[in-house]
Amino acid sequence: MSRVYERLSTAILEGDAEKAPKLVERGLEQGLVPKDILDNGLVPGMNEVGVRFKAGDMFVPEVLMSADAMQASLKVLRPELVASGAKLIGKIVMGTVKGDLHDIGKNLVGMMCEGAGFEVIDLGFNVDPEKFIDAIKEHQPDIVGMSALLTTTMRAMALTIRAIQEAGLRDQVKIMIGGAPVDAEFAERIGADGYGSNGPAGSDLAKKFVGAA
Amino acid sequence: MPSPEGLPVVVISCQVLQDVLKRLLPEGLAREVIYMDYGLHQVPSRMSGTLQETIDSFEQPSLIVLGYGLCGNGLRGLRAGKHTLLVPRVDDCIALLLGSHRSYIREFESVPGTYYLSKGWLESGSHPLKEYNEYVPKYGPEQAMWIMDQQYQHYERLILVAHDQADMEEYRPQAQEIARFCERWGMRYEERLGSDRYVRRLIELVMSAVKDTGILQDQVNGDFLIIPPGGEIRQEQFIR
């Protein structure tokens, strides 16, 4: 496997937003397949970020810088992914739930999902259940993603799912949730279809939902 | 529930509540009072490990009072072991500082994007200005500010919560300095006289529990959680 992959993973992990996109360019020049650059270089880097953050070995500033390096790399890689025939694999509507304005995690999941080939409709933060419902009607997504950072706001996820159910839309979407206070057990309890523990895990779950994993 | 009557009382609390506990805890009520570093708040997964070790370090079955809320799931999964645990049923210390769960929810619903400051938090915790000053040597001023922007750009309000006018006046200059820094994100500054009512009720409960355990049981599902020996703290116990 090309050394570029490994160096790219390291650049993402170190949050080097200058080096990472240059390494993507180098990989492309060497004739590496765009999708391989994503799957073998960028994604493993972000996976490691997720693992270290959870263990408390990395903090929010470092994660933000890694996300920034990832974003800069995807900017270079995305046109190549499209040109190489990568199709959109699905549509996701996502937002941070009502009462919560923390969007770093949600943005990370959004970025990883876009990288993986999803069309992402980002509803932002402090999103009312009604806004989720309107977006489902308007965009007809395959997946709805919800995020919350606070234990105070995670219950808004349950309320949003109930509202989607009452609007008769529950069966047409898969629902995934994420955020510091929630886990798979909580997801099951509130009737979500799955939980992602970090950005890459969120996009893996989304891929599974559309049968692209 | 086995009777905690006559059990020695141990208090394990976040440093943030040190001041109010020192003022309100009657002499001799607790056999031991341990204040934990507020930094545990940063990594909730480590918080439970450290708290568990502290709980387990007591040989004699005790009534252990935890000066914490759910704190980002930091208390989740804590096992009582041979002890009885008593915990305020709150998300974090803000409800404890404001005096009730309802006051917290009222503030929360009016402006979700609120950053709270208090004496304890200013002395032992962190705040945006302190964070920025810690980031600068590590990342340089420009990158440091970018990181700050990512974290705080959607916040709308900064509130200083003090228990009395004297504290308010003492901590106002520092809070206002932070408020000036936070104006960058359009955050406005407000002050609230909090209340030690919640902590006072916690202590009253401990005092009565030492005499009559029936009182403890009555509090389950109210503003406090009682975890009997062998029990475990679960996230859903805090949801109300």
Contacts between the chains, C-beta under 8 A, distances in Angstrom:
chain1	res1	chain2	res2	distance
A	54	B	45	7.0
A	55	B	45	7.6
A	56	B	42	7.7
A	56	B	43	3.8
A	56	B	45	6.3
A	56	B	46	5.4
A	59	B	42	7.3
A	60	B	147	7.5
A	60	B	151	6.5
A	61	B	135	6.2
A	61	B	138	7.6
A	61	B	139	6.6
A	61	B	147	4.5
A	64	B	146	7.9
A	64	B	147	5.6
A	64	B	150	5.2
A	64	B	151	7.9
A	65	B	139	8.0
A	65	B	143	7.6
A	65	B	147	7.6
A	99	B	108	6.9
A	99	B	109	7.5
A	99	B	112	4.6
A	100	B	112	6.7
A	101	B	112	6.0
A	101	B	113	4.6
A	101	B	154	3.8
A	101	B	155	6.9
A	102	B	154	7.6
A	103	B	154	7.0
A	104	B	150	6.1
A	104	B	151	7.0
A	125	B	154	5.9
A	126	B	112	6.2
A	126	B	113	7.9
A	126	B	154	7.8
A	150	B	72	7.8
A	150	B	91	7.0
A	151	B	70	5.1
A	151	B	72	6.6
A	151	B	73	6.7
A	151	B	91	4.8
A	151	B	92	7.7
A	151	B	235	7.4
A	151	B	238	6.7
A	151	B	239	8.0
A	152	B	91	4.8
A	152	B	108	6.3
A	153	B	112	7.6
A	155	B	239	5.9
A	180	B	44	7.4
A	180	B	72	6.0
A	180	B	73	7.5
A	181	B	72	6.2
A	181	B	73	5.4
A	181	B	235	7.6
A	186	B	235	7.1
A	189	B	236	7.5
